[in-house]
Amino acid sequence: MLTGDQLRRSAERFPHKPAIICGPERLTYAQLDDAANRFARALLATGAPPQAKVAIVSRNLPHYGVVFYGAARSGLVLVNVSIQYAAPELRYVLNQSDAEILVVDGALLARVAEVLPECPKLRLVVVAGPGSGPWPSGAVSLEAFTGCQAASPPAIALDERDPFCMTYTGGTTGRPKGVLCSHRARAVTALTVAVEEALDERDVVAIVTPMSHVAALNIMFQPAILVGATCVLVTPWSVNDFVAAVAQEGVTAAFMVPTQANQLVGSPACSAQHLRTWTKLSFAGAPMPDWVQRELMTRLPALRLTQIYGQSEVGVLTSLRHWDLPGKLGSVGRQAFNVDLALFRPDGTEAGVGEPGEVAGRGDNVMLGYHDEPEQTAEVFRLGGGWLLTGDVGVRDADGFLTLIDRAKDMLISGGENIYPKQIEDVIYQLDAVAECAVFGIPDDTWGEVPAAFVLLRPGATLEPEAVIEHCRRSLAEFKRPRLVRLVTEFPKTPIGKIQKNLLREPFWAGRSRRI
């Protein structure tokens, strides 16, 4: 299915229903469909060739949906760029993606304008909304760009296997990579979510994570439009604004990263009284502490939790439904209904039940490749047979439920012993005072590297580093126990909430070589 057809069909079914709500602004399905057609025609009028790149740097605002579906109907490739990037990262992504056209949220214009002189491939800047600071030479407003275009769909031949969009990986281990996907790949992911999370046209879906990432854009917004639901954009995120949106718009469903769920359960507003219409929560992006899930189930008995697991490169691979809780708590669920999943040993053979292996996905959900990164693309497809290796290590039980052990690249080798940081983190999370933690390897002259743990406490809680070490001593083999525990007030994170362990690890390894 073509992405533009998903919107068209919902507009035919529900023309007068709100598709997007953002504060007082509302776009019906018919209005969103027309606006997307105008934007598509405006892109084509620039003379940009098929599959040219159009980038967007924007907060979660209604024009994001217009640009998303408009680009999909134009044959150009949409590049979703994080608003959290610092200037060097922004410059890198705009250049690496080969973006020729840029749509920028007016409120972010001053920051983006700083790097434009160093982005020679960009030939047009379109500003959405009021701008902060002087406009770049030749820039046009979104209204002027689309204003004279017809609202009918452009006559252009597209195939569902054509390149459609790029998102950039979170960059937890290095520079972000552009994940290039076809219409079909993202359509499969949207359908996967609609089925596994039980979304339908009656839902009012809160979008609370950045739409520049697949979690909001392709794993919540796109499925919601596919089924004809209403999307409520909560931007910027705050617990109070989310609770207000639930009350005002009757929100029924939301996707959150664990950090947001953690903040929510720490608020007195997290009650069945304040959130009575909210019945569906899905989450992914980083490990959700078991205590947060238990707290949500206790305080919001009507809320149904669905954990999903996947990556930008493969969409959704597994889901853990609410009826499997609490029995399968700690796993990320079973293989989704319309994708293939396997675990492989280092020699390329499939791992057995209970045996660790690298998780791989296969199917129409898989990316086309990393943009302009042939070696890295070949590396993740090295097994052949259409399998994409995720870099995650996991085990499957006899019922087919997958439990992630860790990222393969995060594994430590200490004195010849393999150590998976997640196993240590799971033990530390048993302490009631712990809100979040990150375990990683630091250099050691005797063992090569040893575990260190950075710990963030819950508000008002107290805990000494020695108590963490003592707790680990009772539960872990000696070589797995953290040699260093440091209390922190915050963690560096990617836009989707993953702790950037590389930034925590780098100061310890300055001037030294880490080999795994």
ABEGO torsion letter per residue (X at the ends): XBAAAAAAAAAAABAABBABBBEABBBBAAAAAAAAAAAAAAAAAAGBBBGBBBBBBBBBBAAAAAAAAAAAAAGBBBBBBBAABBAAAAAAAAAAAGBABBBBBAAAAAAAAAAAAABAABABBBBBEBBBEBBBBGBBBAAAAAAABBABBBBBBBBAABBABBBBBAGAAEBBBBBBBBAAAAAAAAAAAAAAAGBBAABBBBBABBAABAAAAAAAAAAAAAAGBBBBBBOBBBAAAAAAAAAAAGBABBBBBAAAAAAAAABAABBAAAAAABABBBBBGBBBBAAAAAAAAAABAABBBBBBBBBAAAEBABBBBAAAOAAABGBAEBBBAABBBBBBBAAGBBBBBGBBBBBBBBEAABBAEBBGBAAAAAAAAAAEGGBBBAGBBBBBBAAGBBBBAEBAAABBBBGGBBBBAAAAAAAAAABAABABBBBBBBBBAAAGBBBBBBBBBBBGBBBBAAAAAAAAAAABBAAABBABBBBBABBBBBAAGBBBAAAAAAAAABGBBBBX
